[in-house]
């Protein structure tokens, strides 16, 4: 078991799932797999982090104020809540990003804990050197989080069975995965991760 590892779940929120304000195609399909990852990481006593978009109602991130996206994940709204079937444990560390109305903040590493601690610092404080990343969306927040993690010197495994992309342009998700692996990320599925971390 690798005690310096953690699970990082990116933005599995209602607005990014079918019926939400900015739905990722099949975004909710990641939930059952992420729950399996959550159960496994809990069984190994490994920490779980979960990021969320936590936007103000008025932000340059939104189309109405100069951005490219429809309004989504406005803080304290139903759309900003985690998917109701996502089994986050009570002690999951929540990372909120997109709070600054003048920034996009795609990466979880631009977010902070509920105590205002940046994600990179929170990971370092508990000795995490490798993260396993899944969630939404492959071609935006997942990609930017993975690339930032690598820049911070972390080892990163992309949970390729537990991500889905927006694909504004056809092939965006595939290109994003290629960019992540070219930068040094590994790709694994749940069976591979369980086998690796149980050793």
FIMARBA-586170 format. One line per field, with one value per atom (N, C-alpha, C, O): residue number from 0; atom name; x, y, z. Coordinates in steps of 0.02 Angstrom, whole numbers, plus 50000, padded with zeros to 5 digits. Atoms other than C-alpha are relative to their C-alpha. Last residue first. Layout:
N
resi <- c(NUM;...) .
name <- c(CA;...) .
X <- c(X;...) .
Y <- c(Y;...) .
Z <- c(Z;...) .
***
This chain:
199
resi <- c(198;198;198;198;197;197;197;197;196;196;196;196;195;195;195;195;194;194;194;194;193;193;193;193;192;192;192;192;191;191;191;191;190;190;190;190;189;189;189;189;188;188;188;188;187;187;187;187;186;186;186;186;185;185;185;185;184;184;184;184;183;183;183;183;182;182;182;182;181;181;181;181;180;180;180;180;179;179;179;179;178;178;178;178;177;177;177;177;176;176;176;176;175;175;175;175;174;174;174;174;173;173;173;173;172;172;172;172;171;171;171;171;170;170;170;170;169;169;169;169;168;168;168;168;167;167;167;167;166;166;166;166;165;165;165;165;164;164;164;164;163;163;163;163;162;162;162;162;161;161;161;161;160;160;160;160;159;159;159;159;158;158;158;158;157;157;157;157;156;156;156;156;155;155;155;155;154;154;154;154;153;153;153;153;152;152;152;152;151;151;151;151;150;150;150;150;149;149;149;149;148;148;148;148;147;147;147;147;146;146;146;146;145;145;145;145;144;144;144;144;143;143;143;143;142;142;142;142;141;141;141;141;140;140;140;140;139;139;139;139;138;138;138;138;137;137;137;137;136;136;136;136;135;135;135;135;134;134;134;134;133;133;133;133;132;132;132;132;131;131;131;131;130;130;130;130;129;129;129;129;128;128;128;128;127;127;127;127;126;126;126;126;125;125;125;125;124;124;124;124;123;123;123;123;122;122;122;122;121;121;121;121;120;120;120;120;119;119;119;119;118;118;118;118;117;117;117;117;116;116;116;116;115;115;115;115;114;114;114;114;113;113;113;113;112;112;112;112;111;111;111;111;110;110;110;110;109;109;109;109;108;108;108;108;107;107;107;107;106;106;106;106;105;105;105;105;104;104;104;104;103;103;103;103;102;102;102;102;101;101;101;101;100;100;100;100;99;99;99;99;98;98;98;98;97;97;97;97;96;96;96;96;95;95;95;95;94;94;94;94;93;93;93;93;92;92;92;92;91;91;91;91;90;90;90;90;89;89;89;89;88;88;88;88;87;87;87;87;86;86;86;86;85;85;85;85;84;84;84;84;83;83;83;83;82;82;82;82;81;81;81;81;80;80;80;80;79;79;79;79;78;78;78;78;77;77;77;77;76;76;76;76;75;75;75;75;74;74;74;74;73;73;73;73;72;72;72;72;71;71;71;71;70;70;70;70;69;69;69;69;68;68;68;68;67;67;67;67;66;66;66;66;65;65;65;65;64;64;64;64;63;63;63;63;62;62;62;62;61;61;61;61;60;60;60;60;59;59;59;59;58;58;58;58;57;57;57;57;56;56;56;56;55;55;55;55;54;54;54;54;53;53;53;53;52;52;52;52;51;51;51;51;50;50;50;50;49;49;49;49;48;48;48;48;47;47;47;47;46;46;46;46;45;45;45;45;44;44;44;44;43;43;43;43;42;42;42;42;41;41;41;41;40;40;40;40;39;39;39;39;38;38;38;38;37;37;37;37;36;36;36;36;35;35;35;35;34;34;34;34;33;33;33;33;32;32;32;32;31;31;31;31;30;30;30;30;29;29;29;29;28;28;28;28;27;27;27;27;26;26;26;26;25;25;25;25;24;24;24;24;23;23;23;23;22;22;22;22;21;21;21;21;20;20;20;20;19;19;19;19;18;18;18;18;17;17;17;17;16;16;16;16;15;15;15;15;14;14;14;14;13;13;13;13;12;12;12;12;11;11;11;11;10;10;10;10;9;9;9;9;8;8;8;8;7;7;7;7;6;6;6;6;5;5;5;5;4;4;4;4;3;3;3;3;2;2;2;2;1;1;1;1;0;0;0;0) .
name <- c(N;CA;C;O;N;CA;C;O;N;CA;C;O;N;CA;C;O;N;CA;C;O;N;CA;C;O;N;CA;C;O;N;CA;C;O;N;CA;C;O;N;CA;C;O;N;CA;C;O;N;CA;C;O;N;CA;C;O;N;CA;C;O;N;CA;C;O;N;CA;C;O;N;CA;C;O;N;CA;C;O;N;CA;C;O;N;CA;C;O;N;CA;C;O;N;CA;C;O;N;CA;C;O;N;CA;C;O;N;CA;C;O;N;CA;C;O;N;CA;C;O;N;CA;C;O;N;CA;C;O;N;CA;C;O;N;CA;C;O;N;CA;C;O;N;CA;C;O;N;CA;C;O;N;CA;C;O;N;CA;C;O;N;CA;C;O;N;CA;C;O;N;CA;C;O;N;CA;C;O;N;CA;C;O;N;CA;C;O;N;CA;C;O;N;CA;C;O;N;CA;C;O;N;CA;C;O;N;CA;C;O;N;CA;C;O;N;CA;C;O;N;CA;C;O;N;CA;C;O;N;CA;C;O;N;CA;C;O;N;CA;C;O;N;CA;C;O;N;CA;C;O;N;CA;C;O;N;CA;C;O;N;CA;C;O;N;CA;C;O;N;CA;C;O;N;CA;C;O;N;CA;C;O;N;CA;C;O;N;CA;C;O;N;CA;C;O;N;CA;C;O;N;CA;C;O;N;CA;C;O;N;CA;C;O;N;CA;C;O;N;CA;C;O;N;CA;C;O;N;CA;C;O;N;CA;C;O;N;CA;C;O;N;CA;C;O;N;CA;C;O;N;CA;C;O;N;CA;C;O;N;CA;C;O;N;CA;C;O;N;CA;C;O;N;CA;C;O;N;CA;C;O;N;CA;C;O;N;CA;C;O;N;CA;C;O;N;CA;C;O;N;CA;C;O;N;CA;C;O;N;CA;C;O;N;CA;C;O;N;CA;C;O;N;CA;C;O;N;CA;C;O;N;CA;C;O;N;CA;C;O;N;CA;C;O;N;CA;C;O;N;CA;C;O;N;CA;C;O;N;CA;C;O;N;CA;C;O;N;CA;C;O;N;CA;C;O;N;CA;C;O;N;CA;C;O;N;CA;C;O;N;CA;C;O;N;CA;C;O;N;CA;C;O;N;CA;C;O;N;CA;C;O;N;CA;C;O;N;CA;C;O;N;CA;C;O;N;CA;C;O;N;CA;C;O;N;CA;C;O;N;CA;C;O;N;CA;C;O;N;CA;C;O;N;CA;C;O;N;CA;C;O;N;CA;C;O;N;CA;C;O;N;CA;C;O;N;CA;C;O;N;CA;C;O;N;CA;C;O;N;CA;C;O;N;CA;C;O;N;CA;C;O;N;CA;C;O;N;CA;C;O;N;CA;C;O;N;CA;C;O;N;CA;C;O;N;CA;C;O;N;CA;C;O;N;CA;C;O;N;CA;C;O;N;CA;C;O;N;CA;C;O;N;CA;C;O;N;CA;C;O;N;CA;C;O;N;CA;C;O;N;CA;C;O;N;CA;C;O;N;CA;C;O;N;CA;C;O;N;CA;C;O;N;CA;C;O;N;CA;C;O;N;CA;C;O;N;CA;C;O;N;CA;C;O;N;CA;C;O;N;CA;C;O;N;CA;C;O;N;CA;C;O;N;CA;C;O;N;CA;C;O;N;CA;C;O;N;CA;C;O;N;CA;C;O;N;CA;C;O;N;CA;C;O;N;CA;C;O;N;CA;C;O;N;CA;C;O;N;CA;C;O;N;CA;C;O;N;CA;C;O;N;CA;C;O;N;CA;C;O;N;CA;C;O;N;CA;C;O;N;CA;C;O;N;CA;C;O;N;CA;C;O;N;CA;C;O;N;CA;C;O;N;CA;C;O;N;CA;C;O;N;CA;C;O;N;CA;C;O;N;CA;C;O;N;CA;C;O;N;CA;C;O;N;CA;C;O;N;CA;C;O;N;CA;C;O;N;CA;C;O;N;CA;C;O;N;CA;C;O;N;CA;C;O) .
X <- c(49938;50024;50037;50091;50008;49847;50065;50071;49998;49886;49993;50009;49938;49935;50003;50054;49945;49798;50065;50104;50008;49663;50058;50083;49984;49729;49994;50037;49928;49732;50020;50071;49969;49554;50076;50107;50010;49494;50032;50061;50070;49570;49995;50045;50019;49740;49924;49889;50072;49825;49986;50021;50016;49996;49924;49887;50052;50032;49995;50004;49975;50200;49949;49967;49970;50169;50024;50060;49937;50140;50037;50098;49950;50011;50067;50119;49984;49915;50053;50099;49959;49925;50020;50077;49933;49866;50046;50104;49967;49720;50071;50117;49984;49674;50037;50086;49941;49685;50022;50081;49943;49566;50064;50116;49983;49448;50060;50104;49968;49452;50022;50076;49932;49419;50034;50092;49991;49269;50073;50119;49975;49269;50012;50040;50026;49162;50021;49982;49990;49211;49963;49924;50049;49138;50002;49950;49982;49233;49943;49890;50039;49205;50014;50029;50001;49318;49955;49947;50042;49305;50005;50002;50068;49372;49951;49891;50027;49532;49929;49894;50047;49575;49958;49904;50066;49724;49956;49974;50034;49874;49931;49891;50071;49985;49977;50009;50014;50155;49924;49887;50036;50173;50000;50002;49955;50308;49967;50001;49984;50199;50044;50059;49956;50204;50021;50076;49934;50134;50050;50108;49971;49990;50070;50116;49975;49959;50032;50084;49939;49948;50029;50090;49946;49826;50065;50118;49980;49717;50058;50106;49961;49715;50023;50077;49936;49663;50042;50101;49957;49529;50069;50119;49977;49459;50043;50090;49993;49451;50028;50088;49965;49461;50006;50032;49935;49419;50040;50099;50005;49275;50071;50116;50025;49232;50035;50049;50054;49291;49985;49991;50057;49447;49948;49954;50047;49622;49945;49959;50040;49738;49940;49901;50073;49868;49970;49999;50032;50048;49925;49896;49955;50165;49970;49997;50023;50051;50048;50066;49950;50144;49979;50007;50011;50000;50043;50031;50004;50053;49990;50010;49933;50107;49999;50041;49970;49931;50069;50085;50037;49854;50029;50033;49976;49991;49966;49998;49930;49957;50028;50065;49997;49769;50072;50085;49995;49784;50009;50039;49934;49729;50001;49958;49962;49579;50070;50111;49961;49504;50045;50087;50047;49367;50035;50005;50042;49507;49951;49953;49978;49571;49952;49895;50050;49562;50031;50091;50017;49684;49948;49926;49944;49759;49994;50035;50011;49588;50056;50046;49961;49623;49980;49969;50017;49489;50034;50005;49984;49502;49976;49933;50035;49414;50010;49963;49958;49465;49957;49902;49960;49387;50044;50083;50041;49243;50039;50010;49981;49363;49961;49967;50032;49274;50014;49975;50044;49313;49966;49916;49964;49381;49950;49890;50044;49325;50041;50092;49961;49422;49953;49922;50033;49329;50043;50064;49976;49430;49974;49991;49971;49331;50019;49983;49936;49302;50036;50095;50007;49116;50065;50065;50001;49144;49997;50012;49944;49095;49995;49942;49993;48974;50059;50101;49928;48923;50011;49990;49980;48738;50076;50100;50027;48677;50020;50017;50051;48796;49973;50013;49974;48894;49941;49887;49992;48802;50030;50022;49931;48835;50012;50069;49954;48676;50072;50110;50005;48573;50048;50076;50059;48635;50001;50051;50060;48752;49937;49882;49994;48887;49934;49892;50000;48841;49996;49953;49966;48888;50007;50060;49999;48837;50035;50076;49995;48796;49997;49956;50062;48824;50010;50056;50042;49007;49933;49930;50025;49115;49948;49920;49969;49153;49970;49931;49941;49109;50034;50081;49952;48986;50067;50119;50033;48830;50048;50031;50014;48937;49970;49987;50066;48999;49990;50015;50000;49182;49936;49936;49979;49185;50006;50018;49930;49088;50015;49973;49972;48922;50075;50112;50051;48828;50023;50003;50049;48985;49950;49963;49999;49063;49953;49901;50038;49100;49997;50024;50009;49165;49954;49904;50064;49201;50008;50045;50005;49352;49930;49892;50050;49349;49996;49982;50013;49494;49947;49945;50041;49503;49987;49963;50043;49637;49965;49988;49967;49702;49952;49891;49988;49647;50039;50082;49927;49663;50020;50080;49979;49478;50075;50099;50018;49439;50024;50048;49954;49537;49984;50029;49934;49439;50050;50086;50002;49269;50069;50089;50007;49309;50001;50037;49935;49372;49997;50043;49957;49211;50070;50100;50019;49111;50042;50060;49967;49210;49981;50022;49929;49156;50037;50078;49991;48972;50073;50094;50016;48982;50009;50042;49939;49076;49983;50026;49975;48919;50063;50082;50017;48843;50025;50022;49960;48938;49985;50030;49991;48861;50041;50076;50032;48883;50019;50078;49950;48946;49964;49931;49992;48799;50056;50061;49946;48821;50016;50070;49991;48664;50053;50051;49969;48617;50010;49993;50051;48493;50027;49988;50060;48628;49945;49929;50032;48779;49937;49912;49959;48895;49972;50002;50002;48766;50041;50030;50063;48741;49999;49973;50054;48922;49939;49943;50058;49060;49938;49913;50061;49191;49941;49910;50008;49357;49926;49899;50060;49386;49985;49979;50025;49563;49943;49953;50049;49613;49977;49960;50066;49770;49958;49983;50046;49937;49934;49914;49992;50084;49953;49965;50031;50029;50007;49978;49961;50065;49967;49918;50042;50000;50044;50094) .
Y <- c(50037;49780;50017;49990;50054;49842;49962;49921;49973;50008;49947;49959;49963;49933;50020;50010;50046;49801;50034;50006;50042;49924;49951;49938;49961;50049;49957;49960;49990;49920;50039;50023;50064;49862;50008;49978;50015;50043;49933;49928;50013;50092;49975;49963;50065;50171;49996;50046;50014;50310;49931;49883;50069;50382;49995;50037;50036;50568;49928;49914;50047;50630;49963;49923;49961;50786;49955;49978;49972;50679;50038;50041;50055;50581;50025;50002;50021;50739;49945;49948;49948;50810;49980;49993;50002;50646;50052;50038;50059;50641;49994;49979;49985;50819;49942;49952;49957;50777;50017;50022;50042;50632;50041;50017;50043;50745;49956;49947;49962;50881;49955;49963;50023;50757;50036;50020;50072;50848;49981;50009;50019;51030;49925;49898;49944;51079;49992;50005;50005;50905;50055;50041;49956;50919;49992;49987;49934;50771;50039;50011;49985;50621;50071;50114;49932;50544;50004;49955;49959;50387;50074;50117;50026;50251;50044;50032;49991;50349;49972;49990;50056;50372;50000;50029;49982;50485;49938;49885;50052;50441;50024;50041;49997;50584;49939;49921;50053;50594;49996;50002;50060;50762;49948;49966;50055;50889;49937;49892;49998;51044;49942;49934;49942;51057;50007;50032;50018;50880;50058;50047;50047;50932;49979;49975;49962;51082;49955;49972;49964;50971;50041;50045;50048;50854;50036;50021;50024;50996;49952;49956;49947;51078;49980;49999;49989;50916;50052;50040;50058;50874;50011;50001;49999;51051;49939;49945;49936;51067;49992;49993;49951;50925;50069;50115;50022;50782;50056;50065;50034;50871;49988;50027;49961;50813;50068;50098;49952;50674;50036;50007;50014;50572;50054;50097;49947;50598;49975;49945;50036;50482;50044;50061;49993;50581;49962;49955;50027;50541;50009;49994;49991;50632;49973;49985;50030;50660;50015;50073;50043;50696;49966;49914;50070;50762;49951;49891;50004;50945;49928;49911;50003;50929;49989;49953;50065;50887;49992;49939;50052;51034;49931;49890;49999;51149;49945;49911;50024;51102;49997;49951;50073;51118;49974;49924;50023;51296;49925;49894;50027;51318;49978;49940;49954;51433;49977;50017;49957;51337;50048;50082;49959;51262;50047;50095;50037;51204;50047;50108;50003;51309;49956;49945;49999;51314;49992;49982;49930;51360;50008;50064;49970;51187;50076;50109;50007;51117;50032;50050;50049;51185;49999;50052;50068;51272;49948;49896;50053;51435;49931;49902;50061;51555;49943;49908;50055;51718;49939;49931;49979;51891;49944;49956;49985;51840;50021;50028;49932;51754;50017;49980;49953;51603;50073;50118;49956;51489;50052;50081;49959;51356;50041;50030;49954;51264;50045;50073;49946;51112;50043;50018;49965;50994;50060;50100;49931;50872;50036;50018;49978;50711;50074;50113;49967;50676;50016;50032;49939;50641;50038;50099;50012;50519;50065;50119;49969;50565;49986;49994;50020;50439;50030;49993;50004;50524;49990;50030;50070;50481;49992;49936;50031;50657;49928;49903;50047;50735;49960;49935;50062;50867;49955;49958;50057;51030;49941;49933;50003;51179;49941;49926;50019;51154;49993;49956;50072;51156;49976;49922;50020;51331;49924;49891;50010;51382;49982;49980;50023;51444;50000;50045;49941;51464;49978;49938;50010;51301;50065;50080;50067;51354;50004;50048;49999;51508;49928;49888;49981;51475;49998;49965;50051;51467;50028;50085;50045;51568;49950;49912;50066;51720;49957;49981;50001;51904;49933;49927;49950;51937;49995;50014;49935;51850;50056;50115;49969;51707;50070;50115;50014;51663;50041;50097;50069;51654;49985;49941;49998;51844;49930;49923;50017;51820;50002;49985;49958;51876;49987;49999;49993;51743;50042;50031;49948;51700;50005;49981;49934;51534;50049;50030;49966;51382;50074;50118;49931;51254;50034;50005;49977;51099;50071;50111;49929;50996;50016;49972;49989;50832;50075;50115;49930;50764;50006;49964;49986;50589;50076;50106;49941;50530;50011;49991;49948;50350;50059;50049;49942;50233;50055;50088;49996;50083;50058;50072;50064;50039;49999;49962;50002;50223;49936;49936;49955;50223;50002;50005;50032;50069;50045;50020;50056;50139;49968;49949;49974;50303;49944;49948;49973;50215;50026;50013;50058;50114;50022;49993;50030;50272;49939;49927;49961;50351;49974;49976;50018;50207;50040;50013;50067;50228;49979;49948;50006;50418;49929;49920;50008;50429;49982;49958;50069;50395;49988;49931;50040;50555;49928;49892;49980;50658;49958;49944;50058;50560;50016;49973;50061;50714;49939;49924;50040;50853;49938;49904;50072;50962;49972;49988;50011;51149;49926;49905;49939;51209;49995;50031;49943;51036;50058;50055;49959;50910;50062;50104;49991;50782;50036;50019;50064;50812;50012;50068;50032;50963;49931;49896;49961;51070;49969;49986;50008;50933;50038;50013;49957;50928;49996;49978;50042;50800;50032;50010;49965;50939;49955;49967;49933;50844;50014;49981;50001;50697;50071;50117;49933;50686;49995;49975;49996;50521;50072;50104;49972;50519;49998;49996;49990;50428;50028;50019;49930;50439;50018;50067;49956;50280;50074;50117;49939;50173;50053;50084;49940;50000;50063;50066) .
Z <- c(49994;49854;50063;50076;49951;49881;50010;50056;49932;49797;50053;50112;49985;49630;50073;50106;49999;49619;50021;50059;49941;49668;50006;50061;49940;49542;50063;50107;49998;49401;50063;50094;49983;49436;50007;50051;49930;49442;50020;50074;49985;49276;50072;50105;49973;49247;50006;50004;50006;49152;50027;50011;50017;49200;49992;50017;49963;49196;49976;49916;49950;49131;50041;50085;49946;49026;50057;50102;50025;48872;50054;50054;50000;48972;49974;49997;49931;49015;50001;50041;49968;48839;50070;50091;50030;48762;50032;50044;49972;48884;49973;50009;49930;48834;50033;50069;50000;48650;50071;50086;50020;48675;50000;50023;49943;48771;49984;50026;49946;48638;50058;50085;49985;48497;50056;50072;50002;48424;50013;49984;50066;48479;50000;50048;50039;48628;49927;49881;50073;48686;49962;49917;50031;48863;49924;49892;50025;48933;49969;49953;50060;49045;49980;50022;50024;49178;49938;49902;49957;49284;49983;50027;50003;49168;50038;50035;50067;49133;49993;49946;49996;49316;49936;49934;50024;49279;50002;49974;50039;49385;49982;50026;50014;49443;49960;49910;50048;49526;49992;50041;49979;49611;49944;49885;49985;49571;50025;50049;49929;49581;50022;50081;49991;49391;50073;50088;50026;49385;50008;50024;49952;49496;49978;50020;49943;49384;50052;50081;50022;49230;50057;50064;50009;49319;49980;50008;49934;49380;49996;50035;49968;49209;50069;50090;50033;49124;50037;50050;49987;49251;49969;50002;49930;49248;50018;50057;49966;49059;50070;50080;50043;48933;50031;49999;50023;49052;49967;49981;50065;49136;49974;49987;50056;49263;49997;50048;49994;49378;49935;49880;50043;49409;50007;50051;50017;49480;49953;49901;50049;49576;49985;50030;49999;49671;49941;49888;50060;49717;50007;50059;50057;49837;49935;49881;50062;49986;49943;49932;50031;50148;49935;49918;49978;50252;49961;49961;49927;50247;50024;50080;49972;50065;50076;50103;50018;50007;50033;50060;49963;50102;49986;50031;49930;50035;50040;50080;50000;49853;50071;50088;50007;49883;50004;50037;50069;49947;49996;50040;50016;50129;49927;49907;50041;50156;49981;49959;49956;50302;49961;49991;49963;50192;50050;50073;49954;50079;50036;50026;49930;49937;50040;50021;49947;49748;50069;50076;49990;49609;50056;50071;49965;49624;50005;50037;49928;49580;50040;50098;49962;49406;50074;50104;50020;49301;50046;50061;49951;49396;49979;50011;50020;49275;50050;50068;50023;49358;49982;50008;50058;49383;49972;49926;50058;49496;49938;49884;50022;49618;49937;49887;49954;49695;49980;49996;50038;49548;50042;50021;50049;49664;49960;49963;50038;49820;49956;49977;50029;49884;49957;49910;50055;50000;49978;50019;49997;50107;49938;49882;50064;50128;50006;50038;49990;50313;49935;49935;49959;50301;50006;50015;49928;50158;50039;50011;49965;49980;50075;50104;49930;49909;50035;50062;49988;49748;50074;50115;49992;49728;50009;50017;49939;49762;50011;50067;50023;49635;50060;50100;50028;49730;49979;50008;49955;49757;49963;49903;49975;49643;50047;50064;50054;49543;50022;49992;50010;49703;49946;49950;50038;49742;49992;50004;49958;49885;49961;49990;49930;49767;50037;50030;49958;49585;50072;50091;49935;49502;50039;50067;49970;49327;50068;50081;49927;49221;50028;50005;49967;49036;50076;50101;49971;48985;50024;50048;50053;48864;50026;49987;50004;48972;49945;49904;50043;48946;49993;49953;49977;49088;49963;49989;49991;49023;50020;50015;50064;48959;50007;49969;50030;49132;49937;49930;50024;49188;49960;49917;50070;49201;49970;49910;50011;49363;49925;49884;50051;49437;49994;50041;50052;49533;49942;49885;49984;49630;49943;49888;50031;49581;50034;50061;49947;49687;49982;50016;50021;49563;50051;50072;50026;49666;49973;50001;50018;49713;49975;49953;50051;49809;49985;50030;50012;49911;49945;49900;50059;49983;49998;50046;50000;50104;49933;49880;50040;50111;49992;49986;49957;50250;49965;49994;49992;50132;50045;50053;49972;50149;50013;50056;49928;50124;50032;50089;49965;49961;50074;50116;49996;49904;50038;50081;49953;49948;50008;50063;49932;49862;50051;50101;49980;49705;50072;50112;49988;49698;50020;50065;49935;49722;50016;50073;49948;49580;50069;50115;49997;49470;50053;50090;49972;49513;50004;50053;49928;49490;50027;50078;49959;49325;50072;50109;50007;49222;50041;50054;49941;49291;49996;50045;49941;49163;50061;50101;49958;49019;50063;50090;50024;48909;50042;50051;50037;49023;49975;50014;49995;49074;49956;49897;50049;49096;49998;50020;50039;49188;49947;49896;49968;49247;49953;49894;49968;49178;50033;50055;50041;49140;50039;50096;50016;49254;49960;49959;50052;49261;49980;49939;50062;49352;49944;49886;50037;49482;49934;49884;49974;49535;49955;49896;50015;49509;50032;50084;50022;49507;49979;49927;50028;49513;49982;49937;50042;49628;49978;50019;50014;49699;49949;49892;50055;49780;49994;50044;49985;49887;49937;49881;50056;49894;50024;50081;50020;50017;49943;49907;49951;50107;49982;50015;50004;49956;50043;50024;50000;50000;50000;50036) .
***
